[in-house]
Amino acid sequence: MTLAAPRRPRFAPPAVSPRSLARVARFDAVLLYRNRTALFTVFGLPVMFIAMLVPMRGQEIDGVDGALLQGTGHLAFFLIFAVFMNLVNVFTARREDLTLKRLRGTALSDAEIRGGSVLTATAAYAAQALLLLVVLGAAFGGRFPADPLLLLVGLAGGVTVFALLAFAVSGLTPNAELAQLTVLPIMFGCMAGGGVMFPLDALPDALAAACRWLPLTPVVEITRTAYFGQDFAGASEHAAVGFAGGWAACLQSFAALAVWAALGAEAAKRWFRWEPRRG
């Protein structure tokens, strides 16, 4: 009598070793340091955006100081540079020079290869966000975030969404030279309609409603609500909110992030490539 082979579970969590993640992240950090163009994109462009806040100081926009309003928008917008554009460039270039294929032939799991790169991008983004928070407080009369936990969760959700979108877009990008172009539609769309530079209430109602479903908009809304302790997640009067009120006000924003995370995960599963395109 033969025993039936045990069935493999239909879903098994990816094998991830913290030590392996750290090794891949360190590898990524070294390559980022050696690539001056990528280094400027991740760290130079945000410094330029911080400098652009100076003329806005003292101008009231949407009931708050203009520099602080745009600065809190930049907290979210820096995701485009440090996470989205960075990872699209990384995975496209490594796919084309067969680095991803070689890494996949090692003991590293797929989750560790991609997760290590995301870890490096997240660390770069965290450095940018901390610098901006210090600048807002020290140079622009800002404050400590009213709800640091809400701010942290919102930004973490943004990292997740834009990392997944980067996986998908890298698979659609033919080569490393075109990586700077394929990211532009999402970057300009989020800049123009994400509420970064100006409040969405200034737009026609139908357009404002559509812009609230862009991937960056919910992060901006959560960030501003958490920073100012006011409802910036759709309420035009921006009433003051407490701890529970801030989370309740951001429920729709978190729902939008969840939708984008699901769409990004499906797109990444379908389009991400480990090897160069054929033909």
C-alpha angles and dihedrals in degrees: 000000000000124000118231114246112255113260117247113235113260089230125033122177112246115264107248126174117194089215092054091046090053091050093052091044091052090049089052093048091054092050091047091053091051094049104076094186093053090043091055092047092052099041110009100055094051090053089054091051091050089053089053089064093069097081090048095060112116095015112117115226123175091348097307137079110289094228091053093045093052092038092058088048089054090054086068098033093058086072086076093060105034099036114017104035093034095053094043089055093044098050096040093051094044093048092052095047090046094244092127091051092051092047090050089056091061130077090273117111122228090252091053093049093051096033093055091055091047089050091056092047090048091051091051090049092048089054090051093048093049091048091050093048090052092048092048090052100040103037107022103040094252129154141232108276111274091223111022092177093055089047092050094048092047093050091045089054089051092052090052094049096046094044090055091047089050091055090053097044092047088058090053093048111095097207144349093265091062095045091091089056102045092057094054100083092056093041095050093040091054092044094051100037106022096085092246100128100024137010117272089229087078090067127079111277096250093048092046091051090052093047091054087069095057111113094247099045097076090050090052091049094049092045094052094044090051094045101045099029088233132113105263093153098098104314110115094203092056096215118198113265133195127221096285092036092056093054091046091050090053097051093104090047091053089048090054090050090050091052091050091047090053092047091046093050092051092046092048091050091051103039110025111111130201095190134043119274116268121231 
